[in-house]
Amino acid sequence: MANLHSKRTRPSCTGAVASISGTLSHDTEFVPLGPFIERSRDPKSPFYSEDAVSDQDLLFSYTDGGALVTSMAGEDHEPLGVEVHGETRAFVDERFDSAVLLRLKVTNRSAATLTQPCVGLHMTLATGYKDPDEQNWERGWFGNQELEFFERLRLVTEHHFDGDGGRSPSWGGVQILTTAPTPIDELTVSFNYWRWADEIARRNNAPWYDEARWDVMTNGIIASTDGSQRGLDPVELLSVGPFPDLAPGDSFEVDFAFVGGREDIKSGRSPREDIVHNAEGAFLLVGETPPGLAVGLDSTSASPVEPKTPQRDMLRPAASPRGTASILFESPSEAHYRADLHDIAGRRVATVRDGNFREGNHLLRWDGRDVSGSEAPSGVYFLRLSSADGVVVATSRVVLIR
């Protein structure tokens, strides 16, 4: 569940607390604005759509401006007047099939400015064994959770504690990838957790009330996970902010990813190494270089990484058949542009188009072939759009799936 927070005269939060989720007919702080929408870029899927970005997109929107705004925490709820649009994206490509992207777009629909807004995911991660005949079977998924936080990747992970040095067969995790328009390196990431039983009982350090949640979401703490082991049943809160004050009608975005890891016999990766590998791949899906990893460049190329202030509206992925890729391009005026594709090493792979564009929308199609005419391998590429004088005006991540 997403938690949203703004500091007005006093902190106010829209979100959830343990064991209470709310429905359309019961106390809630979020209400849906409509049904889920599913779509796919796979032409064979019953949900195929030209607007799809991945093999499975799920779209949803909700607000805290509904009629049922009674508190779930024993205090009056002050609606923030926000609308949250969410999109998840899942890919079948082997490099990315263990990550699901979640993009949250927060828009201020109230008449007042939201001061210092923050956003976070309030969650309980739990992995476990389904077959009691499996090795190291232990009863119960909850209460046997071991946490580890990878600060470089802004990634919190959990695995079933089995007392054998962390060699659990599967790990789960959540990470913060990017923010826009404010770059994430100008914001504060916080990771906090507490016992589920403490949140239910409203005791110890569990932030039940709005003011306490505000403090936690902005404290900048990366809680130590040393010693987390058998008996721990944690609730985690991974948050980022405060964002600049949000005027009426303005928005900001946060990209999260849900990732998994397991023993990979082919590569020899342990479950811990595999979830790190998959978390690094999630950054590539949003056009970012994984923190701490260098991207090599040759003398004729430029960095494929998106600008710190991503120009998300100028270039947008579009649905396309397997083995090809398409990008929607909105030209603000008639001008000359060159669209080049680069691989993650920065090498130019192909030139999609070099010429004049009228003002308006255009579809850039790549046939999946490199400059030599050979089929490019599946993977992540970066489209670099340059003006006539060679200035890069926009970049976008492109995923090629064969």
C-alpha positions as CSV (number, residue, x, y, z in Angstrom):
1,M,0.0,0.0,0.0
2,A,1.3,3.4,-0.9
3,N,1.6,6.0,1.9
4,L,1.3,9.7,0.9
5,H,2.2,12.4,3.3
6,S,2.1,16.2,3.3
7,K,3.0,18.6,6.1
8,R,0.4,21.3,6.3
9,T,-0.3,23.0,9.7
10,R,0.3,19.5,11.0
11,P,1.3,16.3,9.2
12,S,-1.4,14.5,7.4
13,C,-1.2,11.1,5.8
14,T,-3.2,9.0,3.4
15,G,-2.4,5.3,3.5
16,A,-2.9,2.1,5.4
17,V,-2.0,0.4,8.6
18,A,-1.5,-3.3,9.4
19,S,-4.6,-5.6,9.2
20,I,-6.9,-2.7,7.9
21,S,-7.1,-2.1,4.2
22,G,-10.5,-0.5,3.7
23,T,-13.1,-1.2,0.9
24,L,-15.7,0.7,-1.0
25,S,-18.2,-0.1,1.8
26,H,-15.9,0.2,4.8
27,D,-13.6,2.7,6.4
28,T,-10.8,3.7,4.0
29,E,-8.5,6.5,3.2
30,F,-8.1,5.5,-0.5
31,V,-10.9,4.8,-2.9
32,P,-10.5,3.6,-6.5
33,L,-11.5,5.8,-9.4
34,G,-12.4,2.9,-11.7
35,P,-11.5,-0.7,-12.5
36,F,-8.1,-2.1,-13.2
37,I,-7.1,-2.0,-16.9
38,E,-4.9,-4.7,-18.4
39,R,-3.1,-4.5,-21.7
40,S,-0.2,-6.2,-23.4
41,R,2.3,-5.5,-26.2
42,D,2.0,-9.2,-27.3
43,P,-0.2,-9.4,-30.4
44,K,-1.3,-12.9,-29.3
45,S,-2.6,-11.7,-26.0
46,P,-6.3,-11.1,-25.5
47,F,-5.3,-7.8,-23.9
48,Y,-3.1,-6.6,-26.8
49,S,-3.1,-2.8,-27.1
50,E,-1.0,-0.4,-29.2
51,D,-0.6,1.6,-26.1
52,A,1.0,-1.2,-24.1
53,V,4.6,-0.8,-22.9
54,S,5.3,-4.3,-21.6
55,D,4.0,-7.9,-21.9
56,Q,1.6,-7.1,-19.1
57,D,0.6,-3.6,-18.1
58,L,-1.8,-3.0,-15.2
59,L,-3.3,0.5,-14.8
60,F,-5.2,1.8,-11.9
61,S,-6.1,5.1,-10.2
62,Y,-7.4,6.1,-6.8
63,T,-8.0,9.1,-4.6
64,D,-8.4,10.1,-1.0
65,G,-11.2,12.5,-1.8
66,G,-14.0,10.0,-1.5
67,A,-16.9,10.2,0.9
68,L,-15.5,7.4,3.2
69,V,-12.6,9.2,4.9
70,T,-13.0,8.0,8.4
71,S,-9.8,7.2,10.0
72,M,-8.4,3.7,10.2
73,A,-6.1,4.7,13.0
74,G,-8.3,6.1,15.6
75,E,-7.9,9.8,14.6
76,D,-9.8,12.0,12.2
77,H,-8.4,11.7,8.7
78,E,-7.6,14.9,6.8
79,P,-7.8,14.1,3.0
80,L,-4.9,15.5,1.1
81,G,-6.9,15.9,-2.1
82,V,-4.6,13.7,-4.1
83,E,-5.1,11.5,-7.1
84,V,-2.7,8.6,-7.6
85,H,-2.3,6.9,-11.0
86,G,-0.4,3.6,-11.0
87,E,1.1,1.5,-13.7
88,T,2.8,-1.9,-13.3
89,R,4.9,-3.3,-16.2
90,A,6.1,-6.9,-16.5
91,F,8.4,-8.4,-19.2
92,V,8.9,-12.0,-20.3
93,D,12.5,-11.4,-21.5
94,E,14.9,-13.6,-19.4
95,R,16.9,-10.6,-18.2
96,F,13.9,-8.9,-16.8
97,D,11.4,-11.6,-15.9
98,S,12.1,-11.4,-12.2
99,A,11.2,-7.7,-11.9
100,V,7.8,-5.8,-12.0
101,L,8.0,-2.1,-12.4
102,L,5.5,0.2,-10.5
103,R,5.2,3.8,-11.5
104,L,3.1,6.1,-9.2
105,K,2.1,9.5,-10.5
106,V,0.8,11.7,-7.7
107,T,-1.3,14.7,-8.7
108,N,-2.6,17.4,-6.4
109,R,-6.3,17.8,-7.1
110,S,-7.0,20.1,-4.1
111,A,-7.2,23.9,-4.2
112,A,-4.3,24.2,-1.7
113,T,-0.6,23.6,-2.1
114,L,0.7,20.3,-0.6
115,T,3.8,21.1,1.5
116,Q,6.8,18.8,1.4
117,P,4.9,15.7,0.1
118,C,6.5,12.2,0.5
119,V,5.6,8.8,-0.8
120,G,6.4,5.3,0.4
121,L,5.4,1.7,0.2
122,H,4.0,0.2,3.4
123,M,4.4,-3.5,3.2
124,T,5.0,-7.0,4.6
125,L,7.2,-9.2,2.5
126,A,6.9,-13.0,3.1
127,T,8.4,-15.9,1.3
128,G,8.0,-19.5,2.3
129,Y,8.0,-23.2,1.3
130,K,4.8,-24.7,-0.2
131,D,5.9,-28.3,-0.1
132,P,6.6,-29.8,3.4
133,D,8.7,-32.5,1.7
134,E,11.2,-29.9,0.5
135,Q,14.5,-29.7,2.3
136,N,14.6,-27.2,5.2
137,W,10.8,-27.0,5.4
138,E,9.6,-24.9,8.3
139,R,6.1,-24.2,9.3
140,G,4.8,-20.7,8.8
141,W,5.9,-17.9,6.5
142,F,5.3,-15.1,8.9
143,G,7.5,-14.8,12.0
144,N,10.5,-16.3,10.2
145,Q,11.6,-13.4,8.0
146,E,15.1,-12.2,7.6
147,L,15.7,-8.8,6.1
148,E,18.7,-7.2,4.3
149,F,18.9,-3.7,2.8
150,F,21.2,-2.9,-0.1
151,E,21.7,0.8,0.1
152,R,23.4,1.1,-3.3
153,L,20.3,-0.2,-5.0
154,R,17.7,1.3,-2.5
155,L,16.5,-2.3,-2.1
156,V,14.9,-4.0,0.8
157,T,14.9,-7.8,0.6
158,E,13.3,-10.6,2.7
159,H,13.8,-14.3,2.8
160,H,12.5,-17.2,4.9
161,F,14.9,-17.7,7.7
162,D,16.1,-21.3,7.8
163,G,19.1,-21.0,10.0
164,D,21.6,-22.1,7.3
165,G,23.4,-18.9,6.6
166,G,20.7,-17.3,4.5
167,R,20.6,-20.0,1.8
168,S,16.9,-19.7,1.4
169,P,15.6,-21.0,-2.0
170,S,13.9,-17.7,-2.8
171,W,14.1,-14.0,-1.9
172,G,11.7,-11.1,-2.5
173,G,12.4,-7.4,-2.5
174,V,11.2,-3.9,-3.3
175,Q,13.4,-1.0,-4.4
176,I,13.1,2.7,-5.4
177,L,14.4,3.3,-8.9
178,T,13.8,6.9,-10.0
179,T,11.8,10.1,-9.3
180,A,10.7,12.9,-11.6
181,P,10.9,15.8,-12.2
182,T,13.0,16.1,-9.0
183,P,16.0,13.8,-9.4
184,I,16.2,11.2,-6.6
185,D,19.7,12.3,-5.5
186,E,18.1,15.6,-4.4
187,L,15.7,13.7,-2.2
188,T,16.0,11.6,1.0
189,V,15.4,7.8,1.0
190,S,14.3,6.3,4.3
191,F,14.0,2.6,5.2
192,N,12.3,1.7,8.5
193,Y,10.7,-1.4,9.9
194,W,9.0,-2.6,13.0
195,R,7.2,-5.6,14.3
196,W,3.7,-6.3,12.9
197,A,2.5,-7.1,16.4
198,D,3.6,-3.7,17.6
199,E,1.7,-1.9,14.9
200,I,-1.5,-3.9,15.7
201,A,-1.0,-3.1,19.4
202,R,0.0,0.6,18.7
203,R,3.1,0.3,20.8
204,N,6.9,0.8,20.8
205,N,8.2,2.4,17.6
206,A,5.3,1.5,15.3
207,P,4.1,4.7,13.6
208,W,0.3,4.3,13.8
209,Y,-0.7,8.0,13.7
210,D,-0.2,10.6,11.0
211,E,2.4,12.6,12.9
212,A,4.5,9.5,13.6
213,R,4.3,8.4,10.0
214,W,5.5,11.8,8.8
215,D,8.5,11.5,11.1
216,V,9.3,8.1,9.9
217,M,8.9,8.9,6.2
218,T,11.3,11.8,6.4
219,N,13.8,10.7,9.0
220,G,16.5,9.6,6.5
221,I,17.2,6.5,8.5
222,I,18.4,3.3,6.9
223,A,17.5,0.9,9.6
224,S,20.0,-1.8,10.4
225,T,18.9,-5.3,9.6
226,D,21.7,-7.0,11.5
227,G,20.4,-9.8,13.6
228,S,17.0,-10.0,11.9
229,Q,16.2,-13.7,12.0
230,R,13.8,-16.3,13.3
231,G,10.8,-14.7,15.2
232,L,10.9,-11.5,13.3
233,D,7.6,-10.6,11.6
234,P,8.3,-7.1,10.2
235,V,6.3,-4.3,8.6
236,E,8.5,-2.3,6.2
237,L,8.2,1.3,5.0
238,L,10.4,2.4,2.1
239,S,9.9,6.1,1.4
240,V,11.3,9.0,-0.5
241,G,10.9,12.8,-0.1
242,P,10.2,15.4,0.8
243,F,9.4,16.6,-2.7
244,P,9.1,20.3,-3.5
245,D,5.8,21.8,-2.6
246,L,3.1,20.6,-5.0
247,A,0.8,23.3,-6.4
248,P,-2.8,22.5,-7.4
249,G,-2.8,20.5,-10.6
250,D,1.0,19.6,-10.4
251,S,2.4,16.1,-10.3
252,F,5.4,14.1,-9.5
253,E,6.4,10.4,-10.2
254,V,8.2,7.7,-8.3
255,D,9.3,4.4,-9.9
256,F,9.5,1.3,-7.7
257,A,10.3,-2.3,-8.6
258,F,9.3,-5.6,-7.1
259,V,12.1,-8.1,-7.6
260,G,12.7,-11.8,-6.9
261,G,15.8,-13.9,-6.6
262,R,16.5,-17.7,-6.5
263,E,19.4,-20.0,-7.1
264,D,20.5,-19.8,-10.7
265,I,22.2,-23.0,-11.7
266,K,23.2,-21.6,-15.2
267,S,25.1,-18.6,-13.8
268,G,26.0,-20.1,-10.4
269,R,24.3,-17.2,-8.6
270,S,23.0,-17.7,-5.1
271,P,19.5,-16.4,-4.3
272,R,21.1,-13.4,-2.7
273,E,23.3,-12.7,-5.7
274,D,20.4,-13.3,-8.1
275,I,18.1,-10.7,-6.5
276,V,20.9,-8.2,-6.7
277,H,21.4,-9.0,-10.3
278,N,17.7,-8.6,-11.0
279,A,17.5,-5.4,-9.1
280,E,20.3,-4.0,-11.2
281,G,18.3,-5.0,-14.3
282,A,15.3,-3.1,-13.1
283,F,17.3,0.1,-13.3
284,L,18.0,-0.6,-17.0
285,L,14.3,-0.9,-17.7
286,V,13.8,2.7,-16.7
287,G,16.8,3.9,-18.7
288,E,19.2,4.3,-15.7
289,T,22.6,2.8,-15.1
290,P,22.6,0.7,-11.9
291,P,24.2,2.7,-9.1
292,G,27.8,1.7,-8.6
293,L,28.2,0.2,-12.0
294,A,30.1,1.9,-14.8
295,V,28.8,2.1,-18.4
296,G,31.6,1.9,-21.0
297,L,31.6,4.4,-23.8
298,D,33.5,4.5,-27.1
299,S,34.9,7.6,-28.7
300,T,31.9,8.1,-31.0
301,S,29.1,7.7,-28.5
302,A,27.6,9.5,-25.6
303,S,26.2,8.2,-22.3
304,P,22.9,6.4,-22.9
305,V,21.6,7.3,-19.5
306,E,18.5,9.5,-19.3
307,P,19.1,13.1,-18.2
308,K,18.7,13.7,-14.4
309,T,15.4,15.5,-15.3
310,P,13.8,12.9,-17.6
311,Q,11.8,14.3,-20.5
312,R,9.2,11.6,-20.2
313,D,6.6,13.3,-22.3
314,M,8.7,13.9,-25.4
315,L,9.5,10.2,-26.0
316,R,7.1,7.4,-25.0
317,P,7.4,3.6,-25.6
318,A,4.7,2.2,-27.9
319,A,3.5,-1.4,-28.6
320,S,5.2,-3.3,-31.4
321,P,5.6,-6.9,-32.6
322,R,8.3,-9.0,-31.1
323,G,11.7,-8.4,-32.6
324,T,10.9,-4.7,-33.2
325,A,10.5,-1.6,-31.1
326,S,8.6,1.6,-31.5
327,I,8.7,5.0,-29.8
328,L,6.2,7.8,-29.9
329,F,7.8,11.2,-30.4
330,E,6.1,14.5,-29.9
331,S,7.8,17.3,-31.7
332,P,7.1,20.7,-30.2
333,S,7.7,22.5,-33.5
334,E,8.9,21.7,-37.0
335,A,12.6,20.9,-36.8
336,H,15.4,18.5,-37.8
337,Y,16.2,15.6,-35.5
338,R,18.3,12.5,-35.5
339,A,17.2,9.4,-33.6
340,D,20.1,7.0,-32.7
341,L,19.9,3.7,-30.8
342,H,22.7,2.8,-28.4
343,D,23.3,-0.4,-26.4
344,I,24.1,-0.3,-22.6
345,A,27.8,0.0,-23.4
346,G,27.1,3.3,-25.2
347,R,27.8,1.9,-28.7
348,R,25.6,3.2,-31.5
349,V,23.5,0.3,-32.8
350,A,21.3,1.9,-35.4
351,T,19.9,5.2,-36.7
352,V,16.2,5.1,-36.7
353,R,15.6,8.3,-38.5
354,D,17.5,11.5,-39.5
355,G,15.5,14.2,-41.0
356,N,12.8,16.9,-40.6
357,F,9.8,16.4,-38.4
358,R,6.6,18.4,-38.5
359,E,5.1,19.7,-35.3
360,G,3.0,17.0,-33.6
361,N,3.2,13.2,-32.9
362,H,5.4,10.8,-34.8
363,L,6.0,7.0,-34.5
364,L,9.7,6.0,-34.6
365,R,9.9,2.3,-35.7
366,W,13.1,0.2,-35.3
367,D,13.1,-3.1,-37.2
368,G,15.5,-4.7,-34.6
369,R,18.5,-4.7,-36.9
370,D,21.9,-3.0,-36.3
371,V,23.9,-0.9,-38.8
372,S,25.2,-4.0,-40.5
373,G,21.7,-5.4,-41.1
374,S,22.0,-8.2,-38.5
375,E,19.4,-8.9,-35.9
376,A,20.2,-7.1,-32.6
377,P,20.0,-9.4,-29.6
378,S,17.2,-9.0,-27.0
379,G,17.9,-6.5,-24.3
380,V,17.7,-2.9,-23.3
381,Y,18.7,-0.1,-25.7
382,F,18.6,3.7,-25.4
383,L,17.1,6.0,-28.0
384,R,19.0,9.3,-28.2
385,L,17.2,12.2,-29.9
386,S,19.5,15.0,-31.1
387,S,18.7,18.4,-32.7
388,A,20.3,19.6,-35.9
389,D,23.2,21.1,-34.0
390,G,24.0,17.8,-32.2
391,V,22.5,18.7,-28.8
392,V,20.7,15.7,-27.1
393,V,17.2,16.9,-26.3
394,A,15.7,13.6,-25.0
395,T,16.5,9.9,-24.4
396,S,14.3,6.9,-23.8
397,R,14.8,3.3,-22.8
398,V,13.8,0.8,-25.5
399,V,13.3,-2.9,-24.7
400,L,13.8,-5.4,-27.6
401,I,12.2,-8.8,-27.1
402,R,12.6,-11.6,-29.6
